């Protein structure tokens, strides 16, 4: 009877994680959608904009591991709320940038602020959810990210048309600060400290957990760095994120330059690949939890999902480079990015299961390598597109997926790193 009256506040926490992830990616996609207007206003080239985008990823990558260690040492509550407020301030300050140096500086510090939030979310996922819910909670983390690019182009274009591009950054800066306050108020480091969680829900969260008392420890980096799993997890995510950030940084401009989309038409169709990605991530998180609960090997489920996803992405992205029809091009781009959702889902659910109480450091490590890919994607793609054309840039992106699939054979998601 008590189990029937169990509260489900953890799913409200999951939706808050979704909202924060959504705003974090809206803050990124806003710049890529505003890129054509900013290039015209300030006289920037594609290479200039690629470098400005790369400064964000440099700050974001460099502070991933320190961000994960902060979340473990000071808790996901304090670390997460400070991160959201910090990056939101620099989102707003994007509106006052006036040249290449100021744009690059603001985006660098914006990246520094965003770095701790996903390690904090991974720790919250470990502490707030039952062991059988890791796939579903990773879907909330990821779908928040990918919902930003789904609605971002259309919302940003509409706001730019009504208020100008600068107002977009002011508005999302304010929204982010409010979310940071909510995170601090509603998501304590231990669900036991929440007045919204009853004993039945707490018992369910901790069911099957070896250690319900989460000491604030520093991860054993000596052991981690000797693990082939640890390196494989990071390097495959570098390739996965490289592909995703090519879409995030350049899809709007690609559709306008190669296929002649207007700004308003781009705002509509640039959302399609991200909608596909969201759909796949939602289904994958749910189905992977079901498959594992039914007795399938965690290693088989997650490794096959990760490897097949990135291979399918590579194949369909290459098909897109050979497709001249604008709508068919959008279709194949949507299949490609949707396929990458299989790999994304496998990566984040593996982090939570492989990292355990050190999920912050492990996710920080994975995201560090992912954002090395993010540093490279805008600039490398800009250079290849400028020198050899957009189709060559997409082909280079596609070929990288083969290495990512091979690396999944060494991840071993069913084996805890520590």
N, C-alpha and C positions, 0 to 999 in steps of 0.2 A: 504493500500500500504506500509505503514511504517513497518508493522509487517512482510511483505514478505522480506524486506531487513534486518531483524534482524540478528545481529551477533550471533554466537553460541560459543563464546570463553569459556563459562562454561564447554563445553564438552572437550576442550583441557585441562582444569584444571582437569577434571575427569580422563583423560588419564595420566596426571602427577601423580595424586593420585595412579592410577594403577601401574605406574612405580616404585614409591617409596615403595608401598606395596610389589611389586614383589621383589625388591632388599632386603627389610627387611627380607622376608622369605627365599630368597636365602642364606642370611647370616646365617640363622638358620639351614637350611637343609644341608648346606655345611659341618657343623660339624658332623651331623649324618651320611652322606655319607662317610666322611673321618674317621669315628670311627674305622672300622676294621684296617686301616693302622696305626692310632694313637695308638690304643691298642697294636698293635704288636711292634711299635717303642719304646714306653715308658713303656711297660709291665703293662698297666692298665687292670683291670678287668671290667666286665659289671657294677658292683656296683660303681667302681671308675668313669666310664663314666656317669653313671646315676646321681651321685652327681655333676659332672662338669656341666652337662646339667641343673640340678636343680639350680645351682648358677645363671645362666642366668635368669631363671624364678623368682628367689627371687628378684633380682634387678629390673626386669621388673614389677613385681607385686607391690613392695613397692612404686614405683614412679608413678604408674598409677594415683592415685588421685591428688598428687602434680602436675603431668604433666598436668592433665585436668584443674586444677586451674591456672597453668601458662598460658595455652593456652587462657583461658578466660581473664586473667589479662593483658597479654602482647600481645595477638593476635595470631592467628594461623600462621601468616607469620613468625614472629621472632622465636616463639617457635618451629615451624615445621622445619625451616631451621637449627637451632642450634641442634635440636635432630638428624637430619639426619647426619650432619657433625660429631657430637660426636660419634654416634654408628659406623660410618664408620671408624673412627680412631681406635676404639677398635676391629673392625673386622680385620683390617690389623695387629694389634698387636697380634692377635691369632697365627700368623705365628712365633712369637718369643717366645711363651710360651715353657717352657722346663720341666715342672713337674706338679704334681697335683695342687699345690698351685698356681702357675702362671697361669695355665689354668683356674682355678676357679676364680681367681681375675679378669682376663681379661673378662671372660664371665659375671661375676657379673656387671662390669662397662659397658659392651656392653648392658646388659639388662636395666640398668639405662638410657642409651641414647635412647633406642628404646621406652621407656615408653610414652613420650608425643606425639608421632606422630599420633596415632589413635584418641586420643581426639582432636588433631589439625585438623585431617581430618574430624572428625564428625562436628566440628564447621564450617569448610569450606563448608561441605555439607549443613548445615543449612543456611549459609549466601549466598552461590553462586547459589543455585538451588531452583526452584519453588516448592511449597508444594506438587505438584503432581508428583515430580521426586525423592522422597526420596528413594523409593525401588530401582530405577535404579542406583542412585549414591552409595547406599550401595553395589550394585553388583560390582561396580568398585573397591571399597575399598577391598571387600572380594576376588574378582577374582585376583587382584594383589597378595594378600597373597597366594592364592592356585596355581597360575601359577608357583610360585617359586618351590614348590615340584613337579610339573609336569615336568618341564625341568631340575630342579636341579640335580637329580641323574645322568642323562645322561651327562649333561654339566660338572658337577664336576668330574665324572669318566674320561671324555675325557681330561679335564685340568690336572687332577692328573697324567694321563698316559703320557701326553706330557711335563708337567712342574714340577710335584711334588705337594704334597698337600699344601705346604706353599704358592705357587704362587696363588692359588685360593683365599686365604684371602687377599693378597696384591691387586689383581685385583679388587675384589668387594669393597674393601675399597676406592679405587680411584673413581670407578663409583659412589659410594654413596656421596662422597664429591661434585662431579659435580651436582648431583640431588639436593643436599641441596642448592647450589647456584641458580639453576633454580627456585626452590620453592620460594626463597626470591625475585627473580626478577619478577616472573610472577603472584603470587597469593597474592595480597594485602588483608588486613583485610576486606575491603568493595569493592565489584565489581565496585562501582562508581568511585573508585580511579584508575581503570585499563584503560589504553588508548585503549585496545582492545575490550572493551565492549561499545556498543552504547546505546542510550536512549531506543530504542525498547527492547533490551535484558534486560536492567536494569528494565524496567517496567514489563516485563514478570516475571523476577526473584522475584520481590516484590509483584506480584499480589496475593491478598488474605492474605498478611502478615499484622498482626495487628500493628507491630512496625518495621519500616524499619531502624530506627536509633538504632544501636546496642551499647548500653552503655557497658563499660567494668566493669562488676559487679562480685562480688563474690557470688557463689551459696549459697542459704539459707540452710546450712547443718542441722540445727535444724529440719526444716520441712522435708528434705529429709530422715533423719535417722528415722523419725517416720512413714514413709510410708511403708506399706506392699508390695506395688508394687516395691519399690526401692530395698528391700531385696530379693524379689522373682526374679527380673531381674538378680541381681548379682549371686544368688546361682544357678539358672538354668544354667548360663553361666560357672560357675565353673565346673559343670559336663560336659557340652558341650565341653569346652576347654580341660578338662582332657582326654576325648576320642580322640580329635583331636591330642593332643600332644603325646599320646601313638603312634599314627601313625607317627608323625613327628620325634620323637626321636628314635624309634626302628624298624620301618618297614624294612629298608634296612638290618639290622642285622638279623631280624626274617626270612626274605626270604632266606638269605644265610645259616643260621644255621638249620632251620626246613625243608626247601624244597630244599636245596642243590643248590641254584642259584649261579652262578659265579658272580664276581664283575661286569662284563660287562652286563650280563643278568639281574642282579638286577637293574642296572642303567636304563634299559628299562622298566621292569615290575613294579618297585616301583612307577613309574609315573602314572600308571593306576587309582588307587583310587583317586588321586588328580585331574586327568582329569575329572573323574566322578563328583567330588565335584564342579569343575568349571562349568560344564554344568548345573548342578542343580541350582547353585546360579544365573547364568545368566538368566535362564528361570524364576526362582522364583521371582526375583526382578521385572522383566517386568510384569509378570502375576499378582502379588499382587497389583501393581499400577493400572493395568487394572481393576481388580476385585473391588477395592475400588472406582475407578472412575465410575464404572457401578452401584454403589449403595450398594454393599455388606458391611456389618459392618467391620470396621477396626479391631475391637476386634476379630470377628469371623475368619477373614482371617489370621491374624497374630498368634492368639493363636492356631488355628488348625494346621497351618503350623509348628509352633515351637514344639508342643507336638507330632504330628504324625511323624515328622522328626526324633526326637531322639528315639522314640519307635521303628520305623522301623530300625534305625541304630542298636539298641540293639539286635533286633531279628536276623538280618542278620549277625552281628558280632559273635553271638553265633553259627550260622550255620557254619561260617568259622572255628570255633574251632573244628568242627566235620568233616571237609573236608580234606582228605589226598592228593588228587590230586593237584599238584602245580597250574595249570592253573585255576581250579575251585575255589581254595582258593583265588587266586588273584581276580576272578570274584566276590565272595561274599564280600571280603574286599572292593572292588570298590563300590558295592551296599551300603554297610554299611556307608562308608565315604561320598558317594554321598547323601544319605538320611540325613546325618548330615548337609548338605548344606541348607536344608529347615529350620532347626533350626537356623543356622548361619545367614541366610538372614533375618528371622523374628526378630532376636535379634538386628541386627544393624539398620534395618529400624525403629524398635521400639524405639531405643535410640534417633534417630533424632527427631521423632514425640513426644515422651514422655518428652525429655529433653528441646527441644526448644532452647532458648538462653543459657541455661545451659547444652547443649549437651556435652560440654567438660567434666564437672564434672560427669555427668551421665554415659558417656561412659568410663571415667576413673574408676568410681566405678565398672561398669560391667566388665571391663577388669582386674581390680584388682582381683576380685573373679575368673575370668577366669584363671588368671595366678597363683592363689593359686592352681588351678587344674594343671597348668603347672609345678609348683614346685613339686607337688606330683607325677605326671605321670612318669617321667623318673626313679625316685628312687624306687617308689612302684612297678612299672612294672619290674624293674631289680631284686628286691628282690624276688617277686613272681615267676618270670621266673627262677631265680637261684635255688630257694627252691623247687618249685612245677612243673616247666616246662612252656614253652611258651603258651600252650593251656589254662592252668589255668590262666595265666596273662591276656589273651584275654577274658576269661569268666568273670573275675572280672570286667574288663572294660565294658563289655556288660551289666551286671546287674545294674551298676550305672545309666544307661539311664532311668530306670523306675522312679527314683526319679526326674530326670530332667523333665519328661513329666508331673508329678503331679504339679510341681512348676509353670508350664506355666498357670495353671488355675488361678493363683493369680497375673499375670503380668498386665493384663488389658491395652493393648497397645494403646487403643483409648482414654485414659484419661491422660492428662498432669500431671506430678508429681507436678509441681509448676505452 
